[in-house]
Amino acid sequence: MSKNGLVGNHTHSLDSKNRVFFPAKFREELGSPIVITVNPDKCLTAYSVVQWDSFVETLSSHSKSRTKELKRVYCGAAQKVVPDGQGRVMVDKALLNFAGMSDSITFIGCGDCVEMWPESRNPLNMLDDDLLAQLSETMLELDI
C-alpha cells in the first residue's frame, strides 16, 4: 500500500451476476486477493490480505471471551475475491443483502481499507452543515 493510503471515491453498477468493477487504483493498492466483509455501519469493507491478517491478528491478541463474537461475525462473513480480467469482483449475495446493495456501489478510500456503500446511502452525499460541524469538533478534540 502506498504511503498516502487509499483515497478517493468511485461508483460502479452491480451486474445481474453480482459482479462489480472494483476501481483500478484501489485494486492496485489492495493487491489480490481482496478480502470483503461486513461493517457495523451497514456497508462492506474491503481489505488487502496484509491489512486483513493484521486485523485478525489484533482480534486474536485479545481475550477469546471478548472477541469470539467479533471473529465469528467478521471472519464468518468475509470472502476473498480475485478480480477477473476486466477488474470485476463477484460479491456474495449475503454481503449484498446485508448492506442493502442491489444496483450501484460507491467505493470510498478510507486510508487503510475501502468502504463499499449502496449509492443511495453514500455518506459523501450526506455532508450537511450539522455533520461538518461534528467533523470539525472531532478534529479539534483529536488535535488534528
N, C-alpha and C positions, 0 to 999 in steps of 0.2 A: 504494500500500500504506500502511496506517495506520502511525502512529509506533511502535506496540507490536507490529506484525507479526502473523503467522498463529499462532494459539494454539487449543488445544482438540483434541478428537478426536470422531469420529463413525463409525459403522459402518452400511453400507448393502449390500443384496443386489445381486448381479450378475444380470441377467436373461438369458434364453436368446439374446438378440441381442448379448450382450457390452456392454450398457449398464448404467451405474450412476448413481444420483443423486449428483451432486457437491455436497457441503454448501453451502448458500446463502451462509453467511458467508465461506467460502473462495472461492466464485465471485466474490463482490463484491470481495474483496481482490485476487484474481489478475486479474480482468478477462477479456476474451475476445479472441482465443483463448487457451487454456491449452496449454502445452507439457508433454507427459508423456514421460519417458524412463526408462531403466534406472538402477538404483542398485546399487553394489557389495555392499550388504547384502542383495541378492536381494529387493528390494522395488522400487517405482516411485517416481519423484519428479515432482511437478507444479510448474511454474514459471509466473510471469507472463511475458509476452513481454519485458518490460523486464529481468527477472532472467535470463531465458534469453539474451538478447542480451549481457548483461554477462558471463555465464558463457562464452559462445563467444568474446567479445572477449578475455577473460582467457586462454583457451586459445591464441588466435591471437597473443597478445603474447609467447609463449614460442617457443623453437626448434621449428621444424616437426618435426625428427627426434625430439624428446621428446614431442610432443603429437599426432602423426598418428594413433596408435592410439586415444588418448583421443577425438579428434574423430570418428574412424571409428565407434567404439562408441556414444558418447553422441549424436552427431548422426544417425548411421545408424539408430539405434533410435527416435529421437524421433518423436513425432507431435503435430501441432497439432489440438486438438479445440475445437469450439464447442458449448457446452451447448444442448440443444434447449429448447423452450418449457416443458418440465417439469423442467428443471435436470439432465437426464441427459447423460452423455457416453458415446460408444462407444469402448471401449478395444480397441486392436489385439490380435488373438489371440496374436501373437508376444510382446507385452509381458505378457499374462496368463500365458502359459506360462512365460516367464522367471521371473516372481515366484511361480509356483505358485498363481495365483488361479483359483478355479472357482466360488465360492459367494458369500461375503460379503467386503467390502473395508473395512478400517478406515483412515480418513483421519486423519493426525496433523499438526497445525500445528507447523512447526519454525522459526518466526520469519520466514524469507525464502522458504520453499517449503513444500510439503505432501508428506509421505510417504504412500504407499498400500501397505498391508500386507494379506496374507491374514489374515482374522480369527483363524485358528488360530495364527498366528505374531505376533500383536500384541505388540510389545515392552513395552507398558504393562502387559500381563498377566503379565509375567515379572520384575517387580520383587521380588527376594528380598533377604535381608539381605546376601549377598555383593555383589550388584550395587549396592545402595545404599551399601555401604562403599566400593566402587570409585568411585562417583559423588562421594561426599564427598571422597575423596582427590584426585580430579581437580580438584574445585573449589578445594581448598586449594592444590594445585600452581599453579593458574591465578590464585590470589588473587581468587577470586570470592566 
